[in-house]
Amino acid sequence: MKVISIVGARPQLVKLAPVSAAFADTEHEHLIVHTGQHYDADLSDVFFDGLGIPDPDVHLGVGSGSHGAQTGSVLLALDPVLEREKPDWVLVYGDTNSTIAGALSAVKMHIPVAHLEAGLRSFNRRMPEEHNRVLTDHCADLLLAPTEEAMRHLAAEGLSDRSELAGDVMVDICLRIRDAVLAEGLPAPVLPGGIDPARPFLLATLHRPDNTDDPGRLAALLESLASLPVPVALLAHPRLVARAEEHGLELDRGSVHVGRPLPYADLVAAVLASSGVVTDSGGLQKEAFLLRRTTTTVRPETEWVETVDTGWNVLVPDPHAMDPDAWAGTVTRAAPTADPGTPYGDGHAAKNVVRIIEGRDAKGRRA
Ligand code: UD1
C-alpha cells in the first residue's frame, strides 16, 4: 500500500512524527508532501530535525497568502503530484488550509482520503479551521476521530459509517518527548530573556486571527498579559509579531518577555518548567493537559472540551473585561486534584491509524 501524508503547518508536523514512525514499522510505502504553508525554520525545519521525521519527498513551496490563494495554490500544485504517484490513500491532518486542499485534490482524483483528527467542532463559523474541518470530514472516505466527543459530532452529521475512533496521535508524541526530556533530568528550558525558570512563570502563545487581527482586541489581550503579577514567557508566532508591528503595539512590556516559537522538545520542557499556560492554541491546550499544567484559553470555546470538563482548562474569552485580581487568580489557580483519565487515548493512536487504514477498502468501507 502506498500512502501520501499531506502536511504544511506546524501542528501537522507534530502529528506526522508518530504516524511516519508507525508506517516505517510496516511494509507500506509512506510519502510526505509538504505544502510549504509554514516555511520559517521555527515553524517547520526544526520539527523535521527534532522529531526525526524523514525529509519531505515533495515540497510544494506555496507560502503565505489569503485563504483562497493559499488553498488554491496547494490544489494547483498537488494535482500533478497525485497524478504521478497514484497513492492508495491520501492522509490529511487537522484543520488547516493544507488539509482542505489536500482532501479536495485527492477526492476529485478518486483517491481515497483519510482525515486524521476528524470530528472536532468549535461551532464557531468565524474560524477558518471550522470551515476546513467540516468540509474535509464531509469529503473524506475515512474519518479517524481522536475522541468519543468527535465520534458523536460525526454521528450527528450522518458520518458514522466512515468514522473510527483512533485516539489522538498528539498523545503518542507528547508523552514520548516528555519521557525523553525527563530522562535527561529536565534540562534548563530555553526561555525568553528575563524569565527565571527557578521561579513561577506562565507560558503564553497567541496566534488566532480573532485575537491578533483586530487592533483593539490585540491591545486589550496584551495589556491583560502585561499587567499580571507573574512573569509571562510569550512565544510569539510570526502572525502575532506581524500584527503587533502593524498596529504599533509593543509585545515586550510589563510582565511579558517575548521569545520565538520553540522546537517541540524545548516546548515540552518549557511547559513542564512553567506554573501554567495561557493560550489560544488547540495543540498547546492539550499538551498542557497531558503534561498536567493548568491552562487558561483566551477563546469563547474549545474543540478540546475534555480539558475543560476535567478542570484543567478554563475559557476566558475576554480577560480585559474581568476584574484584574480575578484574572490573575484564574491564570495562577491551583491544579485540580482528581485524576482526569485518558480521554485522548493511551499513546498508541498512530498504530491504530495504520491498522484502521489497512482494514478499509478503496471506498473507505471495512474490507
Ligand atoms: C495556521 C492554521 C492554524 C494553525 C496554525 C499553527 C489555517 C487556516 N490556519 O495558522 O489552524 O493553528 O497554522 O501555527 O491553515 N507566517 C510566517 N512564516 C511562516 C508561516 C506564516 O511569517 O512560516 C506569517 C505570515 O505573515 C502569514 C501568517 O503568518 O500570513 C499566517 O500564516 P498562515 O499559514 O496563513 O496561518 P497561521 O496563522 O500560521
Residues whose N, C-alpha, C, O or C-beta is under 5 A from the ligand:
A	BS01	UD1	A9 R10 P11 Q37 H38 Y39 D40 L43 S64 G65 D95 T96 N97 P128 E129 H207 P238 R239 A242
